[in-house]
Amino acid sequence: MCLSSKTAHLIICIIILLHYFIVNCCHCTERPKPTVIIKPAQHVFRGETVTLRCDIYSEGVTSWSYSWYKDGSFSVFSDQQGHTLWSVTESDAGKYTCRGSETEGSRWSEKSDAVTLRVSERPKPTVTIKPAQHVFRGETVTLRCDIYSEGVTSWRYSWYKDGSFSVSSDKQEHTLWSVTESDAGKYTCRGSETEGSRRSQKSDAVTLRVSAPRAVLSVSPLNWLTEGDPVTLICEVHSFSTGWTFSWFTLTVSAGHYDLLSDSSRGAGGNYTVSSAALKHTGVYACRAEREKPVYKTQHSNTQLLWVSGVCPPVSLIVSPSRTQHFTSASLSLSCEDQSNSTGWRVRRYTDDGRLEDCSSLRRGSQTGSTCTFSSTITSHTGVYWCESESGEKHHPVNITVHSGVILESPVHPVTEGDHLILRCLYRHTTPANLRADFYKDGSLIQNQTTETTITTVSKSHEGFYYCKHPTRGESPKSWISVRDKTSTDSRSYKPMIIGVTAGLTVTFLIIVFLVLLWRCRNKGTAHIYDSTDAAIYATVDNDISTDGVSELSELTYAEIELKSTKKQKKKKENKENKPESCESFYSELTLQTDRGAGSSEVTYAQVKKKCPEEKRSVPGC
């Protein structure tokens, strides 16, 4: 039976479809599932570059076309296996998936599992400095860089000083041993992932300050004093916290040796006070500060000269012109005047940097006898000048200041309470030299726009630092004006006279007592003269009458004695005509004369004149 052509054609089509179905079904496998990989990591920092990669492993398909999805939607415009996100931000964070389709076919892969990309701000390290950001020279300092970030377990560190990569360390902690001022600066750090490419931000700068605390010594009220004046040494450590204790020293300038004061501990609070200065307090002083936390000890401070003069110094330093401040390029004379011997003194100087100098060694200075002369003054001539003897005695210090501008005319020596004081402001380039200026005491204005300021009756309250100021010419240096107590001054001036009067009265009293004793002896009628050994004294008697004596007497007494017989003696003589007259005891008039002899403390001579009856001249010694 023959089939129609239409039926035959239908059968052929069915057979072809069945063949295609059988072929495809016999080779049918599970569709591949892609895998999404994120590099460098699923958690990245803002600004980093992230690469998404879709891997499909399937046999028989050599070429795929990729589709990317973010948070389930087809929002990633890329058909490449790898998709790059440049300089990611928080908006790039999300869940990413992909799917592949056969490039030359119709097969599709499954959709991959979602992989989450997290984007966060790059971590910012924190730098800490121990023990403190402000340390002392010689201490040990540790810098530490802390980075807090999820997903990074190991960091490699970079250190920067003052913005440059100058610290050779890749450790989290960097130690500076025995720091100096050169280690001071601003330190920052940055971290980079040890096994990756991620980096942190750079930290904020932390400043390390390294300093050497310096003890600074000052004196109040002034360095040159008179016996009995109070003075305070002040030791300070500027710009540092409290907690310091202080030690006090005297300096032997020639040897550069510091000697700790025996009572140094009483100045631990920073002030060392002498309530009544004595000559022994004259010297060069220094101090030193130390603390426990952190442990530190400063170097010795600057030195301060403390000078104490006697109430009545044997020599005076005369300054000409007679003022403490002087112009530059002017002549200046300083002379040591001593009424007894002015040739034995010389002028010396002490400077703030601790140098002791002779006048002759100074520039433009010369010493002639006891006078120091500067032909043309310069500012380096400023200093404390005094008179020094050949034996090393030092007296009468005066602070001399040489200034190129305005100067204050003030007295060289202390003024006494009740005195009249005039201060003037001088400038060498004006005629007259007196300026109309403002006058200050201890920083407070006392009189303005005047050629001179006058204190009619000086009192202790006027003691202080004075200076003057001109609106265009400038300001003078400060000068200390010392006021001496009038009572003590008067008592000091009268003291020698009181001593002399007392001594004179004492001698007069002794003479009167002696004369009274002589008068009593005369009235009594008998004089016995003995030396310290109770032996008879050497004597010379008129009419060849003498007494026996003892050699090597320590004291001899000279006396002139007139011997007169009394009525009682005459009666005895009449009764004893045949007996010689005795000369052992007699009435006399005594005149005492005293003289010094060589080799003995006092030599006394006695001369006896005896008046005997002429008919009895045969008696020995008469």
VEXDREN-2710 file (C-alpha; in Angstrom, 1 decimal):
% VEXDREN-2710
k/r/px/py/pz
1/MET/0.0/0.0/0.0
2/CYS/1.5/3.2/-1.0
3/LEU/1.8/6.2/1.5
4/SER/0.9/9.6/0.4
5/SER/3.8/12.0/0.1
6/LYS/2.4/14.2/2.8
7/THR/2.3/11.4/5.3
8/ALA/5.8/10.3/4.4
9/HIS/7.1/13.8/5.0
10/LEU/5.5/13.9/8.4
11/ILE/7.1/10.7/9.4
12/ILE/10.5/11.9/8.4
13/CYS/10.1/15.0/10.6
14/ILE/9.1/13.0/13.6
15/ILE/12.1/10.7/13.1
16/ILE/14.5/13.7/13.0
17/LEU/13.0/15.2/16.2
18/LEU/13.2/11.8/18.0
19/HIS/16.8/11.5/16.9
20/TYR/17.7/15.0/18.2
21/PHE/15.8/14.3/21.5
22/ILE/17.6/11.0/21.9
23/VAL/21.0/12.4/21.2
24/ASN/20.5/15.3/23.6
25/CYS/19.0/13.2/26.4
26/CYS/21.7/10.6/26.3
27/HIS/24.4/13.3/26.9
28/CYS/22.4/15.4/29.5
29/THR/24.3/16.4/32.7
30/GLU/23.7/18.9/35.7
31/ARG/24.2/22.5/34.7
32/PRO/27.5/23.9/36.1
33/LYS/27.4/26.3/39.1
34/PRO/29.8/29.3/38.9
35/THR/32.0/30.4/41.8
36/VAL/32.5/34.1/42.6
37/ILE/36.0/35.1/43.9
38/ILE/36.7/38.6/45.3
39/LYS/40.3/39.9/45.4
40/PRO/42.1/41.1/47.4
41/ALA/39.5/40.3/50.0
42/GLN/35.8/40.3/50.7
43/HIS/36.5/43.1/53.2
44/VAL/38.3/46.0/51.7
45/PHE/38.9/49.6/52.5
46/ARG/37.5/52.6/50.8
47/GLY/39.7/53.6/47.8
48/GLU/41.0/50.2/47.1
49/THR/40.6/48.3/43.8
50/VAL/38.5/45.1/43.9
51/THR/38.3/42.4/41.3
52/LEU/35.3/40.1/41.0
53/ARG/35.9/36.8/39.1
54/CYS/33.3/34.3/38.0
55/ASP/34.7/30.8/37.4
56/ILE/32.6/28.1/35.7
57/TYR/34.0/24.6/35.4
58/SER/32.1/22.5/32.7
59/GLU/33.1/19.9/30.1
60/GLY/32.2/20.6/26.5
61/VAL/31.9/24.4/26.8
62/THR/35.0/26.3/26.0
63/SER/33.6/29.8/25.9
64/TRP/31.2/31.5/28.2
65/SER/29.5/34.9/28.3
66/TYR/29.0/36.2/31.9
67/SER/26.3/38.0/33.6
68/TRP/26.9/39.8/37.0
69/TYR/24.3/40.5/39.6
70/LYS/24.4/42.7/42.7
71/ASP/22.0/42.1/45.5
72/GLY/19.9/39.9/43.1
73/SER/19.4/42.4/40.4
74/PHE/21.2/42.6/37.0
75/SER/22.9/45.9/37.8
76/VAL/26.5/45.1/36.8
77/PHE/27.2/46.1/33.2
78/SER/29.9/43.6/32.4
79/ASP/30.0/40.3/30.4
80/GLN/33.6/39.5/31.3
81/GLN/34.7/36.8/33.6
82/GLY/36.5/39.4/35.7
83/HIS/34.8/42.6/36.8
84/THR/36.9/45.3/38.4
85/LEU/35.7/48.0/40.8
86/TRP/38.1/50.9/40.9
87/SER/38.5/52.9/44.1
88/VAL/35.6/51.3/45.9
89/THR/33.3/53.1/48.2
90/GLU/30.6/52.0/50.6
91/SER/28.1/52.0/47.7
92/ASP/30.0/49.2/46.1
93/ALA/29.4/46.9/49.0
94/GLY/26.8/44.1/48.6
95/LYS/26.1/40.5/47.6
96/TYR/27.5/39.6/44.2
97/THR/26.5/36.6/42.0
98/CYS/27.2/35.6/38.4
99/ARG/25.8/33.2/35.6
100/GLY/27.4/32.0/32.4
101/SER/25.8/31.3/28.9
102/GLU/27.5/29.4/26.1
103/THR/29.0/31.8/23.6
104/GLU/28.2/29.6/20.6
105/GLY/25.2/27.8/21.9
106/SER/22.2/28.0/24.1
107/ARG/23.3/26.4/27.2
108/TRP/23.3/28.3/30.6
109/SER/25.0/27.7/33.8
110/GLU/23.3/28.0/37.2
111/LYS/23.6/31.3/39.2
112/SER/26.4/31.3/41.6
113/ASP/26.1/31.6/45.3
114/ALA/26.3/35.1/46.6
115/VAL/29.6/36.5/47.9
116/THR/29.4/39.6/50.1
117/LEU/31.8/42.5/49.5
118/ARG/32.3/44.8/52.5
119/VAL/33.7/48.2/52.1
120/SER/34.8/50.3/55.1
121/GLU/36.9/53.3/55.9
122/ARG/40.6/52.6/56.0
123/PRO/41.7/52.2/59.6
124/LYS/43.6/55.1/61.2
125/PRO/46.4/54.1/63.4
126/THR/47.0/55.7/66.8
127/VAL/50.5/56.7/68.0
128/THR/51.2/56.6/71.7
129/ILE/54.4/57.7/73.5
130/LYS/55.6/56.4/76.8
131/PRO/56.5/57.5/79.4
132/ALA/55.3/60.9/78.2
133/GLN/55.3/63.2/75.2
134/HIS/57.5/65.6/77.1
135/VAL/60.6/63.9/78.4
136/PHE/64.1/64.9/79.6
137/ARG/67.3/64.4/77.8
138/GLY/68.7/60.9/78.6
139/GLU/65.4/59.2/79.1
140/THR/64.2/56.1/77.1
141/VAL/61.1/56.6/75.0
142/THR/58.8/54.0/73.4
143/LEU/56.6/54.8/70.4
144/ARG/53.7/52.4/69.7
145/CYS/51.4/52.2/66.6
146/ASP/48.0/50.6/67.2
147/ILE/45.7/49.7/64.2
148/TYR/42.2/48.4/64.9
149/SER/40.6/46.7/61.9
150/GLU/38.5/43.6/61.1
151/GLY/39.9/41.0/58.8
152/VAL/43.6/41.9/59.1
153/THR/45.6/40.0/61.7
154/SER/49.1/41.0/60.8
155/TRP/50.5/44.4/59.9
156/ARG/53.8/45.7/58.9
157/TYR/54.5/49.2/60.2
158/SER/56.1/52.3/58.7
159/TRP/57.3/55.2/60.9
160/TYR/57.7/58.8/59.9
161/LYS/59.3/61.7/61.7
162/ASP/58.4/65.3/60.7
163/GLY/56.6/63.9/57.6
164/SER/59.6/62.0/56.1
165/PHE/60.3/58.3/56.2
166/SER/63.4/58.6/58.4
167/VAL/62.7/56.0/61.1
168/SER/64.3/52.7/60.2
169/SER/61.7/50.4/61.9
170/ASP/58.9/48.2/60.7
171/LYS/57.8/47.1/64.2
172/GLN/54.7/48.1/66.0
173/GLU/56.9/49.6/68.8
174/HIS/59.9/51.7/68.2
175/THR/62.3/52.5/71.1
176/LEU/64.5/55.6/71.4
177/TRP/67.3/55.1/73.8
178/SER/68.8/58.0/75.8
179/VAL/67.0/60.7/73.8
180/THR/68.4/64.0/72.9
181/GLU/67.0/67.2/71.5
182/SER/67.5/65.8/68.0
183/ASP/65.0/63.1/68.7
184/ALA/62.3/65.7/69.3
185/GLY/59.7/66.0/66.5
186/LYS/56.3/64.9/65.1
187/TYR/55.9/61.2/64.7
188/THR/53.3/59.3/62.5
189/CYS/52.9/55.7/61.5
190/ARG/51.1/53.6/58.8
191/GLY/50.3/49.9/58.5
192/SER/50.3/47.7/55.5
193/GLU/48.9/44.1/55.5
194/THR/51.7/41.6/55.9
195/GLU/50.2/39.1/53.4
196/GLY/48.3/41.5/51.2
197/SER/48.3/44.9/49.7
198/ARG/45.9/46.7/51.9
199/ARG/47.2/49.8/53.8
200/SER/45.9/51.9/56.6
201/GLN/45.7/55.6/56.7
202/LYS/48.6/57.6/58.2
203/SER/48.1/58.4/61.8
204/ASP/47.8/61.8/63.3
205/ALA/51.1/63.3/64.3
206/VAL/52.1/63.1/67.9
207/THR/54.8/65.5/69.1
208/LEU/57.7/64.3/71.2
209/ARG/59.4/67.1/73.1
210/VAL/62.9/66.5/74.6
211/SER/64.5/69.1/76.8
212/ALA/67.1/69.5/79.4
213/PRO/65.5/71.2/82.4
214/ARG/67.8/74.0/83.5
215/ALA/68.0/75.4/87.0
216/VAL/68.1/79.2/87.0
217/LEU/69.5/81.0/90.0
218/SER/68.6/84.6/91.0
219/VAL/69.2/86.8/94.0
220/SER/66.7/89.0/95.8
221/PRO/67.0/91.9/96.5
222/LEU/70.5/92.3/95.2
223/ASN/74.0/90.7/95.1
224/TRP/76.0/93.2/97.1
225/LEU/75.1/93.7/100.7
226/THR/76.2/95.2/104.0
227/GLU/76.6/93.1/107.1
228/GLY/73.2/92.4/108.7
229/ASP/71.2/92.8/105.4
230/PRO/68.8/89.9/104.5
231/VAL/69.2/88.1/101.1
232/THR/67.4/85.3/99.4
233/LEU/68.8/82.9/96.7
234/ILE/66.0/81.7/94.4
235/CYS/66.4/78.5/92.3
236/GLU/63.8/77.8/89.6
237/VAL/63.1/75.3/86.8
238/HIS/61.1/77.2/84.3
239/SER/58.2/75.6/82.2
240/PHE/58.2/72.4/84.2
241/SER/55.8/70.9/86.7
242/THR/56.4/70.9/90.4
243/GLY/58.1/68.2/92.4
244/TRP/61.6/69.5/92.3
245/THR/64.0/69.5/95.3
246/PHE/67.0/71.8/95.3
247/SER/70.7/71.7/96.4
248/TRP/72.8/74.7/97.0
249/PHE/76.6/75.1/96.4
250/THR/79.4/77.5/96.6
251/LEU/81.8/77.6/93.7
252/THR/85.6/77.9/93.9
253/VAL/86.1/79.9/90.7
254/SER/89.8/79.2/90.2
255/ALA/89.4/75.4/90.6
256/GLY/85.9/75.1/89.1
257/HIS/84.8/73.0/92.1
258/TYR/81.3/73.0/93.7
259/ASP/81.0/72.6/97.4
260/LEU/77.6/71.5/98.8
261/LEU/76.4/73.8/101.6
262/SER/76.2/72.1/105.0
263/ASP/72.6/73.4/105.5
264/SER/71.6/73.0/101.9
265/SER/68.5/71.1/102.8
266/ARG/66.8/74.1/104.3
267/GLY/66.6/75.6/100.8
268/ALA/64.7/72.5/99.4
269/GLY/61.7/74.7/98.5
270/GLY/63.6/76.7/96.0
271/ASN/64.5/79.6/98.3
272/TYR/67.6/79.8/100.4
273/THR/67.4/82.7/102.8
274/VAL/70.1/84.4/104.9
275/SER/68.3/86.6/107.4
276/SER/71.4/88.5/108.5
277/ALA/74.3/88.4/106.0
278/ALA/77.9/88.1/107.4
279/LEU/81.3/88.5/105.8
280/LYS/81.6/84.7/105.6
281/HIS/78.6/84.6/103.2
282/THR/80.6/86.3/100.5
283/GLY/81.1/83.9/97.5
284/VAL/79.9/82.5/94.2
285/TYR/76.7/80.5/94.6
286/ALA/74.9/77.9/92.4
287/CYS/72.0/75.5/92.7
288/ARG/70.8/72.2/91.2
289/ALA/67.4/70.7/90.9
290/GLU/66.3/67.0/90.9
291/ARG/63.1/65.0/90.9
292/GLU/62.0/61.4/91.5
293/LYS/59.3/60.8/88.8
294/PRO/60.7/60.7/86.3
295/VAL/64.2/60.6/87.8
296/TYR/66.2/63.5/86.6
297/LYS/68.9/65.8/88.0
298/THR/69.8/69.1/86.3
299/GLN/73.2/70.5/85.7
300/HIS/74.5/73.2/88.0
301/SER/72.7/76.5/87.5
302/ASN/74.2/79.8/86.4
303/THR/76.3/81.3/89.1
304/GLN/75.5/84.4/91.3
305/LEU/78.1/86.4/93.1
306/LEU/77.0/87.3/96.7
307/TRP/79.1/90.0/98.3
308/VAL/78.9/91.1/101.9
309/SER/80.8/94.2/102.9
310/GLY/81.7/95.2/106.4
311/VAL/80.0/98.1/108.2
312/CYS/83.1/100.2/108.0
313/PRO/85.2/98.9/105.2
314/PRO/88.9/99.9/105.3
315/VAL/88.7/101.1/101.7
316/SER/86.2/102.8/99.5
317/LEU/85.7/102.4/95.7
318/ILE/85.3/105.9/94.3
319/VAL/83.6/106.1/90.9
320/SER/84.1/109.0/88.6
321/PRO/81.6/110.2/87.2
322/SER/79.8/109.3/90.5
323/ARG/77.0/107.1/89.2
324/THR/76.4/103.4/88.6
325/GLN/75.3/103.8/84.9
326/HIS/77.7/105.2/82.2
327/PHE/77.6/106.0/78.5
328/THR/79.6/104.1/76.0
329/SER/82.6/105.8/74.5
330/ALA/83.2/107.8/77.6
331/SER/86.0/107.9/80.2
332/LEU/85.5/106.2/83.5
333/SER/87.7/106.0/86.6
334/LEU/87.4/103.7/89.6
335/SER/89.8/104.3/92.5
336/CYS/90.4/102.5/95.8
337/GLU/90.9/105.1/98.5
338/ASP/92.3/104.0/101.9
339/GLN/93.5/106.7/104.3
340/SER/96.3/104.5/105.7
341/ASN/97.7/102.8/102.5
342/SER/95.9/103.2/99.2
343/THR/98.8/101.7/97.2
344/GLY/98.1/98.2/98.5
345/TRP/94.8/97.9/96.6
346/ARG/93.7/97.1/93.1
347/VAL/90.4/97.1/91.2
348/ARG/89.0/93.8/90.1
349/ARG/85.8/92.7/88.3
350/TYR/83.3/89.8/88.3
351/THR/81.1/89.1/85.2
352/ASP/77.8/87.2/84.9
353/ASP/79.5/84.3/83.2
354/GLY/81.7/83.8/86.3
355/ARG/85.0/85.4/85.2
356/LEU/87.3/87.2/87.6
357/GLU/89.4/89.8/85.9
358/ASP/91.9/92.5/86.7
359/CYS/91.2/96.0/85.4
360/SER/94.4/95.9/83.3
361/SER/93.2/92.8/81.4
362/LEU/90.1/94.5/80.2
363/ARG/89.9/96.1/76.8
364/ARG/90.7/99.8/77.0
365/GLY/91.4/99.4/80.7
366/SER/94.6/100.3/82.6
367/GLN/95.6/100.1/86.3
368/THR/97.8/102.8/87.8
369/GLY/98.4/102.2/91.5
370/SER/95.0/101.8/93.0
371/THR/93.1/103.5/90.2
372/CYS/91.5/101.7/87.2
373/THR/90.8/103.9/84.2
374/PHE/88.8/103.2/81.0
375/SER/89.8/105.6/78.2
376/SER/86.6/104.7/76.2
377/THR/83.9/102.6/77.8
378/ILE/82.1/99.7/76.0
379/THR/79.1/97.6/77.0
380/SER/81.4/94.7/77.9
381/HIS/82.8/96.8/80.8
382/THR/79.5/96.1/82.6
383/GLY/80.1/94.1/85.8
384/VAL/80.7/94.2/89.6
385/TYR/83.9/96.0/90.5
386/TRP/85.6/95.9/93.9
387/CYS/88.8/96.8/95.8
388/GLU/91.1/93.9/96.5
389/SER/94.2/94.0/98.7
390/GLU/97.5/92.2/98.1
391/SER/96.5/89.7/100.7
392/GLY/93.2/88.9/99.0
393/GLU/90.8/91.0/101.1
394/LYS/87.9/92.2/99.0
395/HIS/85.8/95.3/99.9
396/HIS/83.2/97.7/98.6
397/PRO/81.7/96.1/95.5
398/VAL/79.9/98.4/93.0
399/ASN/77.7/97.3/90.1
400/ILE/78.7/99.3/87.0
401/THR/76.5/99.3/83.9
402/VAL/77.7/100.7/80.5
403/HIS/74.8/101.5/78.1
404/SER/74.7/103.0/74.6
405/GLY/71.3/104.8/75.1
406/VAL/69.5/106.4/77.9
407/ILE/70.9/106.0/81.4
408/LEU/69.7/106.7/84.9
409/GLU/71.8/108.9/87.2
410/SER/71.7/107.3/90.6
411/PRO/74.0/107.2/93.6
412/VAL/76.9/104.7/93.7
413/HIS/76.7/103.9/97.4
414/PRO/73.7/103.2/99.7
415/VAL/71.7/106.2/100.9
416/THR/70.8/106.8/104.5
417/GLU/67.3/107.2/105.9
418/GLY/66.4/110.8/106.0
419/ASP/68.8/111.8/103.2
420/HIS/67.8/113.8/100.1
421/LEU/67.8/111.8/96.8
422/ILE/67.6/113.1/93.2
423/LEU/67.4/110.9/90.1
424/ARG/67.9/112.1/86.6
425/CYS/67.4/110.6/83.1
426/LEU/70.4/111.3/80.9
427/TYR/71.1/111.0/77.1
428/ARG/74.5/112.0/75.7
429/HIS/73.2/113.3/72.3
430/THR/71.0/116.0/73.7
431/THR/71.8/119.4/75.2
432/PRO/71.3/119.5/78.1
433/ALA/71.8/115.9/78.8
434/ASN/68.8/115.8/81.1
435/LEU/65.7/114.3/79.4
436/ARG/62.1/114.9/80.3
437/ALA/61.1/111.3/80.9
438/ASP/59.0/108.9/83.0
439/PHE/60.5/107.4/86.2
440/TYR/59.6/103.9/87.5
441/LYS/60.3/102.0/90.7
442/ASP/59.9/98.2/90.6
443/GLY/57.9/98.5/87.3
444/SER/55.4/101.1/88.6
445/LEU/55.3/104.7/87.4
446/ILE/56.3/107.1/90.1
447/GLN/56.5/110.4/88.1
448/ASN/56.0/111.2/84.5
449/GLN/57.4/113.7/82.0
450/THR/59.9/115.4/84.3
451/THR/63.6/116.1/84.1
452/GLU/64.3/114.7/87.5
453/THR/62.5/113.0/90.4
454/THR/63.2/114.0/94.0
455/ILE/62.8/112.1/97.2
456/THR/63.1/114.7/100.0
457/THR/63.3/112.3/102.9
458/VAL/64.5/108.8/102.0
459/SER/63.0/105.9/104.0
460/LYS/63.3/102.1/103.8
461/SER/60.2/101.9/101.6
462/HIS/62.1/103.7/98.8
463/GLU/64.5/100.8/98.4
464/GLY/64.1/99.1/95.0
465/PHE/64.9/99.0/91.3
466/TYR/64.6/102.3/89.5
467/TYR/64.7/103.2/85.8
468/CYS/63.6/105.9/83.4
469/LYS/61.9/105.8/80.0
470/HIS/61.7/108.3/77.2
471/PRO/59.0/107.9/74.5
472/THR/61.5/108.1/71.6
473/ARG/65.0/107.7/73.1
474/GLY/64.2/104.5/74.9
475/GLU/64.5/103.0/78.4
476/SER/67.5/103.0/80.8
477/PRO/68.8/99.9/82.5
478/LYS/67.6/99.2/86.0
479/SER/69.6/100.3/89.1
480/TRP/69.1/99.1/92.6
481/ILE/69.0/101.9/95.3
482/SER/69.8/100.6/98.7
483/VAL/68.6/102.5/101.9
484/ARG/70.7/102.1/105.0
485/ASP/69.0/102.3/108.4
486/LYS/69.8/105.6/110.1
487/THR/69.9/104.2/113.6
488/SER/72.4/101.5/112.8
489/THR/74.4/104.0/110.8
490/ASP/74.6/106.5/113.7
491/SER/75.5/103.7/116.1
492/ARG/78.2/102.5/113.8
493/SER/79.7/105.9/113.4
494/TYR/79.6/106.6/117.2
495/LYS/81.0/103.2/118.1
496/PRO/84.8/104.1/117.8
497/MET/84.2/107.3/119.8
498/ILE/82.3/105.4/122.5
499/ILE/85.1/102.9/122.8
500/GLY/87.7/105.8/123.1
501/VAL/85.7/107.6/125.8
502/THR/85.2/104.4/127.7
503/ALA/88.9/103.6/127.6
504/GLY/89.8/107.1/128.7
505/LEU/87.3/107.0/131.6
506/THR/88.7/103.7/132.8
507/VAL/92.3/105.0/132.8
508/THR/91.3/108.2/134.6
509/PHE/89.4/106.1/137.2
510/LEU/92.5/104.0/137.9
511/ILE/94.7/107.0/138.3
512/ILE/92.3/108.5/140.8
513/VAL/92.2/105.3/142.8
514/PHE/96.0/105.1/142.8
515/LEU/96.3/108.7/144.0
516/VAL/93.8/108.1/146.8
517/LEU/95.8/105.1/147.9
518/LEU/98.9/107.2/148.0
519/TRP/97.2/109.9/150.0
520/ARG/96.0/107.3/152.5
521/CYS/99.5/105.9/152.9
522/ARG/100.9/109.3/153.5
523/ASN/98.4/110.1/156.2
524/LYS/99.1/106.8/157.9
525/GLY/102.7/107.7/158.1
526/THR/104.3/104.4/157.2
527/ALA/105.2/103.1/153.7
528/HIS/106.1/99.5/153.0
529/ILE/107.2/98.7/149.5
530/TYR/107.5/95.1/148.4
531/ASP/107.8/93.2/145.1
532/SER/105.8/90.1/144.1
533/THR/108.2/87.9/146.1
534/ASP/107.9/89.9/149.3
535/ALA/111.6/90.7/149.1
536/ALA/112.9/94.1/149.9
537/ILE/113.1/96.5/146.9
538/TYR/116.1/98.0/145.3
539/ALA/116.3/101.6/146.3
540/THR/118.6/104.5/146.2
541/VAL/118.7/106.7/149.3
542/ASP/120.3/110.1/149.7
543/ASN/123.1/110.4/152.3
544/ASP/124.3/106.9/151.2
545/ILE/121.5/105.1/152.9
546/SER/120.2/102.0/150.9
547/THR/118.2/98.9/151.6
548/ASP/119.1/95.4/150.8
549/GLY/117.6/93.8/147.6
550/VAL/117.2/90.7/145.6
551/SER/118.5/90.3/142.1
552/GLU/116.4/89.5/139.0
553/LEU/113.2/91.2/140.1
554/SER/110.2/91.0/137.8
555/GLU/109.0/94.4/138.9
556/LEU/110.9/97.4/140.4
557/THR/109.3/100.5/141.8
558/TYR/110.9/103.9/141.7
559/ALA/109.9/106.1/144.6
560/GLU/111.2/109.3/146.1
561/ILE/110.7/109.4/149.9
562/GLU/111.6/112.1/152.4
563/LEU/112.1/110.8/155.9
564/LYS/111.1/113.1/158.8
565/SER/111.5/112.4/162.5
566/THR/108.4/112.9/164.7
567/LYS/108.2/114.2/168.2
568/LYS/107.7/110.7/169.5
569/GLN/110.9/109.7/167.9
570/LYS/112.8/112.6/169.4
571/LYS/111.6/111.6/172.8
572/LYS/112.8/108.1/172.3
573/LYS/116.1/109.5/171.1
574/GLU/116.5/111.6/174.2
575/ASN/115.9/108.5/176.3
576/LYS/118.4/106.5/174.3
577/GLU/121.3/108.8/173.8
578/ASN/123.8/106.0/173.6
579/LYS/121.8/103.9/171.1
580/PRO/122.0/104.4/167.3
581/GLU/118.9/105.5/165.5
582/SER/117.0/102.8/163.7
583/CYS/116.1/103.4/160.0
584/GLU/113.9/100.3/159.6
585/SER/110.6/102.2/159.9
586/PHE/110.1/105.9/159.5
587/TYR/107.6/108.6/158.6
588/SER/107.9/109.8/155.0
589/GLU/106.5/111.7/152.1
590/LEU/106.2/109.4/149.1
591/THR/106.4/110.5/145.5
592/LEU/105.8/107.6/142.9
593/GLN/107.4/107.6/139.4
594/THR/106.9/104.7/137.0
595/ASP/108.8/103.8/133.9
596/ARG/109.2/100.8/131.4
597/GLY/112.4/98.8/131.4
598/ALA/113.8/96.5/128.8
599/GLY/113.2/92.8/129.4
600/SER/110.5/93.2/132.1
601/SER/106.8/94.0/132.0
602/GLU/107.2/96.9/134.4
603/VAL/110.3/98.2/136.3
604/THR/109.9/100.3/139.4
605/TYR/112.6/102.4/141.1
606/ALA/112.6/103.7/144.7
607/GLN/114.6/106.7/145.9
608/VAL/114.5/107.4/149.6
609/LYS/115.6/110.7/151.2
610/LYS/116.0/110.5/154.9
611/LYS/116.5/113.5/157.1
612/CYS/118.4/112.5/160.3
613/PRO/119.8/114.7/163.1
614/GLU/123.2/116.0/162.1
615/GLU/124.7/114.7/165.3
616/LYS/123.7/111.2/164.5
617/ARG/125.2/111.0/161.0
618/SER/127.3/108.0/162.0
619/VAL/124.3/105.6/161.6
620/PRO/124.8/103.4/158.5
621/GLY/122.6/104.4/155.7
622/CYS/122.0/107.9/156.8
END
